[in-house]
Amino acid sequence: MTKLLEEAFQKASVLPASMQDILAREVMDEIVWEMKWDKELEDSSDVLDKMAQEAIHEFELGKTQQKGFGEL
């Protein structure tokens, strides 16, 4: 465990039990979400690689246009 996480848990330990439980649920939900996101990225890496190669190919053929975020 990192020192920062230890510090966070130490500070949380002085909170009332109800607030500790809320914080614990939020931390656990975040961990689950992060693990799910990592799995989604891992499972889609082949698809993302293929899409990137297609985008590069279209760029090389001059089929793309440069635009800013406000122009999408």
N, C-alpha and C positions, 0 to 999 in steps of 0.2 A: 504494500500500500504506500502511496506517495505521502510525503509530509503534508502537502496541501489537503489531501483527502482526510488524513488523520486530524488535521486542524479543524476541518469542517465538521467531522463527527464529534470532536471534543466540544466545539461550540454548540452543536445541536444537542448534546447530552444534557445541557442545562435548561432546555426548553421543557414545557409541560409535556406529559406523555402523549396527549392528543395531537400536539403539534409535531412531535417526533414521529408519530405514526403517519401523519400527512406527508411529512418530508420523506419518510422511508418509502411510501407508496410512489411518490413522484420520482424518486431516484430509481426504484425498481422498474417503473414504467419506462423511464428514459433508457435504462440498460436494455430492456426487451426491445424497444424501438430501434436502438442502435444496432443490436444483433440482427434484427429483421432486415434493416437497411443494408447492412454489410452482406447478408445472404443474398438479397435482391441484386445488389451490384455484382456479386460474384457469379450468380446464375445468369446474369444478362451480359457478361463481358464479351462473349462471342458475338452477340447481336450488336452491341455497341461498337465493337471493332469493325464489323461489317458495314455498319452505317457510316462510320468515320471514313472508311476507305471509299465508299460511294460518294461521300461529300467531297473528298479530296479529288476524286476522279472528275466530278462535275465541275469543280473549281478549275482544274487543269484544262478542261474543255471550254472554259469561258461561259459556262451555263449558270453562273452565280452572280449575284449583285451584292455589293457592299452596302450595308444599312446599319444605322444605329438602333439602339433598343426602342427608341420612340417611333421608329418607322416600321416596326414589325407588324 
